[in-house]
Every structure is written in C-alpha cells, then in structure tokens.
Amino acid sequence: MKPYVICHMVASIDGRILHSRWRPRTIDGGALFERLHERLGGEAWLIGRVTGQEFAKGAPYHAPADRIYPRAPRLLRRDAAAYGVVLDAHGKIAWGRSDIGGDPIVVALTEQVSDVHLAGLHEDGVSYFFAGERELDLGCVLEFLGRELGVKRLLLEGGGTINGAFLRAGLVDEISLVLCPAVDGAQGAPSVFDSPARDADLRAPIEEMSLQRSEVLEGGAVWLHYRLRNGHPRDSSGAS
C-alpha cells in the first residue's frame, strides 16, 4: 500500500528554498526545517540525487566489481525507526557512509546501474532496491517502501525537481509549507516545485487543495498544511 506522502519544505515568500540566498537573514531556514521535520514524524523521508550528494562522504566508486550482482533488493535493516530514502537512478552517489543522522540510507536505483556501483554500496553497507529498468517509477518506489519496510507516512523533502515529479504523478497527499519573511528574488533560483524542460507543460492532476491548519511560528514564519485531492495519476516514471 502506498505511504501517505507529505511534501515538507521551508521557503521564502517567493517560493525559493536555498536558504543562504534569503534576505533579510533573520531566520535559520535549515534549523527550522529540521525541527519541524521531527514534529511531523514518519517512517521515512525521501530526497533526490542532487540533495543526496550533499551528504556523501566517499570518493567515486572505481574498484572493479568482484562479481555480477543480481538486480534484486538488498535491505540490511528492516527495524529502523526511520529510513533516509534517496533516488539515484543511475548510481552517481558514492556514499562513504551507511546512515544520515542515524537513519539508514536506502537507495532507489534502476537496473542499468553498474556492478561497480553496486559493489561500492555493498562495501559502504548501504541498502538498495530497483524501481525501473531505465527510469525510476515513483509509484513503484512508494509501493516497495510500504510493502517491504512498512512505511506508512513518508516526508518528501527533495529539491524542486523531485517534488515536482511526485506532484505531477499525483502522489503527494499533503503539503507542509513554511513561508518565511524573506525573499530571494532571483530568476531560476531553486523553488519548492520545479520541472525539467521536457515536463514544463505537464500539469499536476490536483483537483482540490484544502487548508487543514496553520500556525504562526517565531520570527513571523507561517506553517501551512494543505490536503490534496488528486485525479487520475500520470505516468510516474522519469525521475533521475
């Protein structure tokens, strides 16, 4: 069964999410994000490759693979309080670690990932599974997490491209958005929801958004919770 997906983001009033660019710099967006992340809870959180790369500590995997690895899931932990799920379709992240903040890393891959990369994941003690031959199927990612790891509530906290892909696929159930009293103002700056050029004209199948609750936070930030009602979902493949 698909987990309940909450897209949780902290943004400036113009929807930008790169906190270091905000002016005035009166609120620590990163610290606020983490604190509210803990309040939301959930059995897993999910980010994309670009965000995931920020947590990597290892050198690129170059050592020859000692064997051909089956394209089958390898889950080293099934009892964690929470999992850090990273979409890395083509196997570009060399982790050099097995957890983020104590949460075991679980990587979603495509079957085209090299044996060299899989060998590196084995060496680092990183769990992984496959959700597509050439492109990741986001619906399959969610179904796997629910079925194999018992994830019922997932926090989607990727960059704008990953958030947008889930939104256009009709897979987001709720938006948890914190608007901070700051602006970015730059064209092309990272935003809450975005898309690659090929998907620029695709629209999310959202039929209704209802405000569930709101809360004024310190410093004038406002925390908004919107429940989404989606129509027929679109093809959920194509995340990288």
FIGUKOL-307079 format. One record per residue (C-alpha): x, y, z; residue in three letters. Coordinates in pm, whole numbers, padded with zeros to 5 digits, always signed. Last residue first. Layout:
% residues N
XYZala ...
% end
This chain:
% residues 240
+01660+01081-01210ser +01283+01074-01203ala +01124+00961-01532gly +00841+00731-01439ser +00516+00821-01259ser +00286+00816-01561asp +00004+01046-01460arg -00237+00993-01175pro -00613+01023-01226his -00741+01299-01003gly -00567+01417-00690asn -00719+01556-00371arg -00456+01746-00176leu -00450+01834+00196arg -00277+02163+00271tyr -00079+02236+00588his +00065+02586+00631leu +00338+02695+00874trp +00380+03074+00888val +00712+03244+00968ala +00691+03575+01159gly +01009+03539+01362gly +00872+03256+01574glu +00597+03048+01421leu +00239+03127+01319val +00044+02805+01270glu -00195+02692+01001ser -00439+02405+00968arg -00610+02176+00720gln -00618+02413+00423leu -00788+02233+00135ser -00643+02173-00209met -00867+02027-00480glu -00849+01863-00821glu -00473+01820-00845ile -00368+01624-01155pro -00032+01808-01179ala +00016+01985-01510arg +00268+01900-01779leu +00391+02192-01990asp +00738+02216-01833ala +00792+01840-01840asp +01067+01831-02107arg +01227+02145-01961ala +01295+01974-01630pro +01045+02053-01356ser +01005+02263-01041asp +00824+02264-00709phe +00956+02428-00390val +01198+02650-00583ser +01567+02660-00665pro +01670+03001-00811ala +01598+03038-01184gly +01532+03412-01173gln +01646+03569-00849ala +01409+03734-00599gly +01526+03555-00288asp +01283+03692-00032val +01241+03666+00344ala +00960+03651+00599pro +00947+03268+00600cys +00674+03052+00449leu +00666+02700+00595val +00493+02452+00365leu +00360+02111+00465ser +00190+01985+00151ile -00031+01677+00175glu -00122+01372-00033asp +00152+01389-00297val +00149+01101-00548leu -00047+01258-00835gly +00238+01194-01080ala +00271+01569-01139arg +00327+01621-00764leu +00584+01341-00738phe +00781+01486-01030ala +00751+01838-00889gly +00897+01736-00555asn +01185+01565-00736ile +01255+01874-00947thr +01207+02118-00659gly +01469+01957-00438gly +01370+01671-00218gly +01190+01666+00113glu +00908+01413+00064leu +00818+01301+00417leu +00676+00948+00420leu +00400+00803+00636arg +00303+00435+00623lys +00646+00283+00564val +00633-00089+00646gly +00977-00159+00505leu +00896-00414+00234glu +00539-00331+00135arg +00525+00042+00206gly +00872+00116+00077leu +00814-00100-00230phe +00483+00069-00311glu +00641+00412-00281leu +00927+00332-00518val +00687+00159-00759cys +00480+00477-00781gly +00795+00676-00844leu +00895+00462-01141asp +01266+00528-01182leu +01397+00528-01537glu +01597+00271-01733arg +01481-00063-01592glu +01265+00054-01307gly +01235+00054-00929ala +01539-00134-00801phe +01638-00166-00436phe +01921-00050-00212tyr +02072-00077+00135ser +02410+00086+00203val +02680-00104+00392gly +02963+00101+00239asp +03126-00204+00082glu +02795-00329-00055his +02720+00015-00199leu +03061+00015-00368gly +02998-00329-00520ala +02665-00199-00652leu +02848+00089-00818his +03100-00140-00985val +02815-00369-01092asp +02681-00078-01293ser +02336+00077-01256val +02114-00005-01554gln +01859-00181-01335glu +01740+00150-01199thr +01815+00254-00842leu +01633+00357-00522ala +01883+00398-00237val +01810+00319+00129val +02028+00504+00381ile +01985+00402+00743pro +01868+00687+00972asp +02129+00770+01238gly +02175+01129+01122gly +02232+01003+00769ile +02330+00637+00751asp +02560+00395+00569ser +02864+00612+00499arg +03123+00655+00224gly +02831+00739-00003trp +02948+00735-00362ala +02646+00892-00538ile +02611+00851-00916lys +02412+00529-00940gly +02194+00596-01245his +01854+00634-01078ala +01976+00780-00750asp +01656+00848-00556leu +01748+00862-00187val +01548+00719+00102val +01657+00803+00457gly +01485+00548+00678tyr +01312+00592+01013ala +01267+00396+01338ala +01480+00121+01188ala +01370-00244+01208asp +01407-00365+00849arg +01779-00305+00817arg +02023-00451+00561leu +01789-00441+00265leu +01937-00565-00061arg +01679-00561-00339pro +01741-00764-00657ala +01923-00679-00977arg +02168-00962-00924pro +02531-00856-00882tyr +02794-00971-01130ile +03116-01040-00945arg +03429-00887-00793asp +03338-00541-00920ala +03646-00343-01018pro +03726-00056-00779ala +03616+00281-00918his +03346+00405-00682tyr +03373+00782-00660pro +03530+00902-00333ala +03310+00884-00025gly +03148+01139+00205lys +02805+01187+00050ala +02552+01406+00234phe +02537+01685-00026glu +02501+01421-00298gln +02161+01332-00155gly +02025+01677-00240thr +02130+01634-00604val +02018+01271-00613arg +01667+01325-00482gly +01527+01319-00130ile +01292+01096+00071leu +01200+01070+00437trp +01090+00752+00610ala +00886+00610+00899glu +00710+00936+00977gly +00738+01228+01217gly +00589+01571+01152leu +00737+01723+01468arg +01085+01598+01381glu +01065+01758+01036his +00951+02075+01209leu +01280+02099+01396arg +01483+02009+01089glu +01322+02274+00869phe +01360+02545+01134leu +01731+02465+01167ala +01777+02485+00792gly +01577+02805+00750gly +01779+02995+01010asp +01564+03309+01022ile +01682+03672+01021thr +01882+03668+00701arg +01698+03953+00530pro +01731+03844+00260arg +01741+03481+00154trp +02023+03343-00060arg +02168+03111+00206ser +01827+02947+00249his +01810+02796-00100leu +01438+02709-00098ile +01266+02974-00307arg +00886+03009-00302gly +00862+03386-00334asp +00770+03416+00035ile +01090+03232+00123ser +01066+02856+00163ala +01067+02569+00410val +00953+02238+00264met +00764+01922+00363his +00589+01724+00090cys +00376+01480+00288ile +00317+01139+00130val +00082+00882+00290tyr +00250+00553+00208pro +00130+00347-00088lys +00000+00000+00000met 
% end
